[in-house]
Amino acid sequence: MMENKAENPLYTHWDEVMDILAEHDVTVSLGDGLRPGCLADASDAAQFGELDVLGELVDRCRERGVQVMVEGPGHVPFNQIQMNMERQQEVCKKAPFYVLGPVVTDIAPGYDHIVSAIGATAAATYGASLLCYVTPAEHLGLPDAEEVHQGCIAYKIAAHAGDVARGLPHARERDDAMSDARAAFDWDRQFEICLDPKRAKERWLKTRAFTDEAHGDDHCSMCGKQFCAVRTSRRIKKLAAEMSS
């Protein structure tokens, strides 16, 4: 663009491009090249100036019957996430918004799947339509298969937590089912319900390997048999029932 002293042709011919997309029923995703790459850039004039342009493009897409979604920022302090979400919804007329996290601190390379899932939970709570997952390899290199898996699980957690926070229909049913399974010491049911059954069961078996207790016992190693709150509550209820009969 600088060498030819010309604007991006996709931008100058936007309406013509939208007519082509409308003819073929193509949905367009508007990226944000000026999204913040670190906390210091978050919510700056460049980011919001571009957001205003994206809002105009959303209007022009809709005028031609083209479905549109908008990409959001990648590095935002936690306390600015709600404001960013609300501003996008206003400027882009509630077009579906997808975010890359956002990453809420820049000091944890190797753990950015966790750092960004924290931000993604807030973004989902405040109205994000789609979460773009981040792996532990972010800012370090390309992820391997295990890192992809970890990133996907982290974002499943974030998305589900956001759905629960928003009170979406049926969102909490899985959590309630887990509570019931834990109260019943139904380990197989717990593994069936959880987001990563393989890891949960492997971790459970790792602990059991150091004991001689059979699968399905009425406690775990966290509190032990003597101090298990659920086991104690069941014993008290049983005792109360016997005393009242």
N, C-alpha and C positions, 0 to 999 in steps of 0.2 A: 504493500500500500504506500509506503514512504517512497520507494524507488520509482513507482509509476505515478505518484501523486494522484491517486484515485481511491475512492471509497470501495469497500468490500462489495463486489457485484451482487452478492446475495441480498445485501441490505438495500442497495439502490434499485434492485428489481424485485423487491419483496412481494409486491402484490401479484406480479406475474408468476412468481414461484408458488405463491399460495393458490393461485388458480389451477396450477398443475397438480398440486397436492390434493385440492378439493375434488378434482376430476377422478383421482385414483383412490380417494378415501384414505389418505395418509395422515397420521397424527404427527405433529411437529413438536420436538423438544427443544426449548430455547435454553442454551447454555449461558453461563455467566463467566466470561473470560476475566472479569475484574473482581471475582470473588476473593475474599481475604485468604492469604496463604499463611498467615500467622495472626496471633491475637492483636498485634500492633496495628494491623490493617482493618480489623473488624469494624463494621458500621461507619466506614469513612466516606468521604464525598464521592470517591470513584465508585465504590460499591453501590451506593444509593442512586448515583447518577445513571449508572447502567440499569439499575432496577426500574427507573422511570422509563427508559427506552424499552425495556422488556414489557412494561405495562402497555406501552403504545403498540408494540408488535402483537401482544395478546389481542387487543381490540381489532387490529387489522386481520388477524387470523380468523377471528369469530365473524367478522363482517363477510368473509368469503366461505363460511361454513367449515372451517378447518379446526379440528380439535387440537388443543395446545396444552402443554405442561411446561413448567418453569423450573430451572435448576437454581438451587440456593447455595448459601455460603458453606465453607468448609472449616473455618477456624473462627469461633465466636466465644467470648467469655460466657459462662453460664447465665449470668445476670442480664445478658443482652439477647438471649434466645427468644423470649416471649415477644419483645419489641420487634425483632426481625421478622418473626412469623406474622405478627399482626400487620406490620407495614407491607409485607408482600401481599397479604390477602386483600388489603385495601388497594394498593397500586395495581395489582394484576387481576382485580375483580374476582378473587377467589379461584383463580386457575389452579389446578393441582400443582403442588409445590413439592419438590424433592430435594433433600439435603444430604450432604456428605458428612455425616455425623450430626452436628458439627463437633469438631475437636475442641475441647474446653480448656486445654492447657497444652503448651508446646514442649514440655520437659520430659515426656515419657516415651521416647522411641522404643519400640519393642513391645509396648503395651497400648498402642493407639487404638486397638480394637475395643479396649476397655474405656479409654479416655473418650473416644468418639461415641460409644454406646451410651455414656452418661448424657452427652449432649443430644443424642438421637432420641432418648426417652423424653427429654423436655420438648424437643421439636415435635415429636408425635403427640404429646399431650396438648400442645398449642396449635395443632392442626396440620402438620405435615402429612401429605398424601402418600409419600414413598420415601423409604430410607435407603440410601446407597451405602452398602456395607464397607467397612474398613478392616484390614487385617493387621496382625502384629508386625508385618513387614513394612507397613506404611512409612514413608520417609527414609527407608533403609534399602529397599530393593524389591524385586518381584517376589510375591508370596509363593510358597510351595503348597501342596495339597492340604497338609495339616493346618497351615495358617489360614487357608481359605475356609476350611471347616470351622476353625475357631472364630473367624470373623462372622460367618453366617450365623452361628449359634448366638454370638453376642448381640447381633441385630435382631434375631428372633426374640430374644429377651427384651430388648428395647421396644420393639414394635408391640409386643404383648403387654408390657407394662404401660405403654401409652394408651392402648385400647382400654385397659382396666381403669386407668386414671380418667379417661373420657366417659366412662360409663357406657360403652357401646354394648348393645344387646348380646348376651351370651358370653361376653369377654371373660368374665370371672368364673364361668362354670368349671373350667379346667382346674383353677386354683382351689375351688371348693371341693372338687373331686379328690384333689391331692390331700386336702385336710382330712377328708373322710378316710382315705387310705392310710394316712399316718396314724390316725386315731385307732384304726383297726389293726395296725402293724402288718398291713398287707403289702409286703415289699414288692411282689410282682406287679401289683396294680400301680404302685408308685413309679416303678421303672417304665411301665406302659404309658403313663400320663406325661412324664417329664420330657423336656425338649431334646435331651441327649441321652436316651436310655443306655446306650453302650457304655458311655463314660460313667454314668451314675452306678451301674451295676459293677463295673470294674473296680470303682473306688470302694464300693460296699464290700465286695469280696476281698479286697486287699486288707481291710480291717478284720474281716472274719477269719482270715488265714492265721491270725495270731491267737485265736480262741478255739475252744472245743465246743462252742455252742452251735446248735443246728440252725439251718436256714428257717426264718420265720419266727424266731424267738421274740418275746414281747419287750424288747428294748434294743438300743444300739449302743455303740461304744462312746457316744458323746457324753452321756450322763451315767451310763452303766446301769446295771440292774437295780442297784439300791436306790439311786437317785432319779430314775426316769419319771418325769412328771406325769406322762400319760399312763404309764403302768400303775403309778401310785393312785391316780384318780380312779382308775378302773377298780382297783382293790377297795378303795373307800366306798365307791358306789355299791360294790358287791356286798361289803360288810353292812352298809346301811340297809340294803334290801333284806339281808338275813335277819337283822335286828328288828325290822318292822314286820316281819312275817310271823 
